[in-house]
Amino acid sequence: MKFYSYNKCGTCRKAKKLLDKYKVSYDEIDITETPPSKTVLKRAMKAIGMKKLFNTSGAQYRSLKIKEIIGIMTETQALDLLSGNGRLVKRPIAVDENRITVGFDESEYKEVWSQD
C-alpha cells in the first residue's frame, strides 16, 4: 500500500498511527515532494469527486484562487494541477490495488484498512 502524507500534518499522523495499530504495511510517500500519479488521482476523484480532492485549507489553494475556478475546471485540468503540486491534494491518500481512502475518517480507516 502507498500512503501519501505530509509529516507536519496532524491528520496524516493520526491516520498513520491507526495504520500502525492495524499492522498495515505501507510505503510512506511525502505528498509535497512526490504527488500521487494521475492514475491514483483519477481513482481518488472517482471515489470522492473532483472538488473534494483539493486541500481547501491549504495556502496554495487560496493563493492560486482555486475556489474561483474549480467550477469551470475540467477533470484533465484538475489532474494536471494536482499531480504537479502535492500541497493542493487533500491528504492523506492511502491506496493499494483494490482500495483507496482520501482524507482521514477513523471509522472509514477501520472498515477499509483493518481487514488485512
C-alpha positions as CSV (number, residue, x, y, z in Angstrom):
1,M,0.0,0.0,0.0
2,K,1.1,3.5,-0.7
3,F,0.5,6.2,1.9
4,Y,0.7,9.7,0.6
5,S,1.1,12.1,3.6
6,Y,2.8,15.2,4.9
7,N,4.8,14.8,8.2
8,K,3.7,18.2,9.5
9,C,0.0,17.3,9.1
10,G,-1.7,16.2,12.3
11,T,-4.4,14.4,10.4
12,C,-1.8,12.4,8.5
13,R,-0.1,11.5,11.7
14,K,-3.4,10.2,13.2
15,A,-4.0,8.1,10.1
16,K,-0.5,6.7,10.2
17,K,-0.9,5.8,13.9
18,L,-4.1,3.9,13.1
19,L,-2.5,2.0,10.2
20,D,0.4,1.1,12.5
21,K,-2.2,-0.1,15.1
22,Y,-3.8,-2.4,12.5
23,K,-0.3,-3.5,11.4
24,V,-0.9,-2.4,7.8
25,S,2.3,-2.5,5.8
26,Y,2.7,0.7,3.7
27,D,5.3,2.8,1.8
28,E,5.1,6.3,3.1
29,I,5.5,9.0,0.4
30,D,5.8,12.7,1.1
31,I,2.9,14.1,-0.9
32,T,4.6,17.5,-1.1
33,E,7.7,16.1,-2.8
34,T,6.1,13.3,-4.8
35,P,2.4,14.0,-5.5
36,P,0.2,11.0,-6.4
37,S,0.2,10.0,-10.1
38,K,-2.7,10.9,-12.3
39,T,-3.8,7.3,-12.2
40,V,-4.1,7.4,-8.4
41,L,-5.7,10.8,-8.5
42,K,-8.3,9.6,-11.1
43,R,-9.2,6.7,-8.7
44,A,-9.5,9.2,-5.8
45,M,-11.6,11.5,-7.9
46,K,-13.9,8.7,-8.8
47,A,-14.2,7.8,-5.1
48,I,-14.9,11.3,-3.7
49,G,-15.3,13.8,-6.6
50,M,-13.1,16.4,-8.0
51,K,-13.9,19.3,-5.6
52,K,-13.3,17.1,-2.5
53,L,-9.9,16.1,-3.8
54,F,-8.5,19.6,-3.3
55,N,-6.9,20.6,0.0
56,T,-9.2,23.6,0.5
57,S,-7.5,24.7,3.8
58,G,-4.1,25.0,2.2
59,A,-2.3,28.3,1.5
60,Q,-1.7,27.4,-2.1
61,Y,-5.4,26.6,-2.7
62,R,-6.1,30.2,-1.6
63,S,-3.2,31.9,-3.4
64,L,-4.0,30.2,-6.7
65,K,-7.6,31.1,-6.2
66,I,-8.8,27.5,-7.0
67,K,-12.1,28.2,-5.3
68,E,-12.9,30.7,-8.1
69,I,-12.0,28.4,-11.0
70,I,-12.9,24.9,-9.7
71,G,-16.4,25.2,-11.1
72,I,-15.2,25.7,-14.7
73,M,-12.1,23.4,-14.4
74,T,-12.1,20.2,-16.4
75,E,-11.1,16.9,-14.9
76,T,-7.9,17.0,-17.0
77,Q,-7.0,20.4,-15.8
78,A,-7.6,19.4,-12.2
79,L,-5.5,16.2,-12.6
80,D,-2.7,18.3,-14.2
81,L,-2.8,20.7,-11.3
82,L,-3.0,18.1,-8.5
83,S,-0.3,15.8,-10.0
84,G,2.1,18.7,-10.2
85,N,1.5,20.1,-6.8
86,G,1.0,17.8,-3.8
87,R,0.2,20.7,-1.5
88,L,-3.1,21.1,-3.4
89,V,-4.1,17.5,-2.7
90,K,-6.4,16.5,0.2
91,R,-4.3,14.2,2.4
92,P,-3.6,11.6,3.4
93,I,-4.3,9.3,0.5
94,A,-3.9,5.6,1.2
95,V,-4.1,3.3,-1.8
96,D,-3.5,-0.3,-2.8
97,E,-4.5,-2.3,-5.8
98,N,-8.1,-2.6,-4.7
99,R,-8.8,0.2,-2.2
100,I,-8.4,3.9,-1.7
101,T,-9.2,6.4,1.0
102,V,-8.8,10.1,0.8
103,G,-8.5,12.2,4.0
104,F,-8.9,10.6,7.4
105,D,-12.0,9.3,9.0
106,E,-11.3,6.8,11.8
107,S,-14.4,4.6,11.1
108,E,-13.6,4.5,7.4
109,Y,-10.0,3.5,8.1
110,K,-11.1,0.8,10.4
111,E,-13.6,-0.5,7.8
112,V,-11.2,-0.3,4.9
113,W,-7.7,-1.0,6.2
114,S,-8.1,-3.2,9.4
115,Q,-9.2,-6.2,7.3
116,D,-5.6,-7.2,6.3
